[in-house]
Amino acid sequence: MIQLRNRPGRHTAGRTLLITALLAAAVVPAAAAAPPAPTAPVTERSTAPAPAYQQVAHFYGAYIDAAGTEGGGTLTTALRAFYLTPALRSQLRPWEARNHADGVLRAQNTPLDFKITPGDSGAGHTWSKVRLTWSGGQHPTYTWLTVQSDLRTGRISGIR
């Protein structure tokens, strides 16, 4: 279980800066750096840099930080391009137009907190539970999402 907290009025700038730097590094043209000559046999391995549920946690942490920041639209778009499959991005557009809400959060505003719980895996996918916290105090309000990820790439391929 991964849990990160956002405090009202305060965003985790370090995490957002890290994600921004990673996104900037990912878009550097391949021609800018020649690959080193292999010195040993290369083994085939997943392109996902971390377990899928951790990718979901990284995405939601950075996305919530960006969405809660004035002018964060450019970063949220870049985060979607980096973490979500093209098919999911296409599915989100009509849902967002129909519901006048953010399809990643399934809401019109930004949550205060989130928690990721890994779930089952099968058929090349894994599912994570995302709990979004909308209010604090003695009786907080939550919503839950089920997020599907591709095990090979770690990219998010479904949100319900």
N, C-alpha and C positions, 0 to 999 in steps of 0.2 A: 504494500500500500504506500502510495506517495501522496503526501499532503503538503501543499504550499499555501501560505497565507498572504493575502493582500489586505492591507489596512486601509479603511476609507481615507481618501485624500492622499495616499502615499503609494507609489508604485515601485516595484522592484526594478530600478533602473539598471542595475548590474546584469540581471537576467536578460532584459530587453537589449542591452548593448551587446551581450554575448551572442544572442540570436541574430542581431543585425550584422555583426561581424561574420558569423558563419554563413549567412545568406550572401553577403558580399563576396566571400571567398568562393562560394559555390558558383557564382556567375562569372568568374574570371575565365576568359577564353582558354581553351585547352592548348592553343598554340603559344600561349605566354610562357609555359614551362614544359620543356621536353621531358618525357618520362625517363627515369634512369634505366640503364641497361640491366636486365635481370641477372643476378649472380647465382641464384638458386632456382630450382623448379618452383613455379607458382601454383598454389593449390586453389581450387575454386572455393569461394566462400560468399556468404550473403552480403549484399550491398548495404544492408541496414546496419548503422553504426551502434545501435543499442537495441535491447529487447523492445518489441513493439509497444508495450504499455509505457515504457519510459519515453518513447517517442511521443506518445499521446500526452504524457505529462509535460514534456518540453513544449509541445505545441500549445496546449491549453494555457500554460503559464505565460508564455510569450504573447499569445493571442489576447488573453484577458488584459495583460499590461498594456498592449498596444491599443486595444479597443477602448480602454478606459482613459486614454490620453487624448487630449485635444489634438487633432491633426494626425491621428494614428492610422488613418485609412490606407496610406501608402504601405505602411508596414504590415497591416493585416492582409492586404492583397498579396504582398510578397510571401508572408507566412503561409497563406493558402496555397500559393503556387509551389512552395517548397515541400510542405507536409501532406497535402491532399492530392489524391489521384485526379487526373483530368476529368474522368467520368463523374466523380463526386462533385467537383466544382460545377459541372454542367447540371447536375441534379439539384444543387442548392439554388441556382438562379431562379427557376420558376417558383420554388417554395418560398424564397425570400420576397419575391414580387407579390405572391398571393397573400402572404401573412404579414408583410411590412415589418419584418423582424430579421435578425441575424440568424442564418441557418446553422452556423457552427454552435452558437449558444442556445438556439431555439428561443430567443427572447429579444426584446427591444432595448434592454439595458445591459449593464455589465455586472456580473456577480461579484460578491465580496471575497469569495474563497472557492476553492475547488479541491476535490480529492479523487485520486485515480485508484481503482482496484483492478488488478489483472483478473481475467476470466478464462474461459475455456478456449481451446484451439482445435482446429480441424480443417481439413481440405485447403490448406495453405493460408488460412486466416486465423486471427485471434481476436477476441472480443474483450474490451475493457469497459468497466462501469465508471462513469464520470458523475460525481455528485457536485452540483453547483449550489453554493450557499448564497442566498439572496438577502437575508437579514440576520442580524445578530441578536444578542440578548438571551433571555431564558428560553424563548420559543423561536428558534431560527426557522426560516423557510428554505426548503430544498427542492431541487428538481434533479432527476436522474436521466442520463443519456447512456445509450449503449453505442460504443464506438468500435467499428470493425477496422482492422488493420491487415495489410498484406504481410505475411511472415517473411517473404523474400526481400521486399524493399523497405518494410517498416512504414510505408505510407498509409495514411488513413483513407479507407475506401468506402466507408458508410457511417452515417450518424442517424440514430433514431431514438 
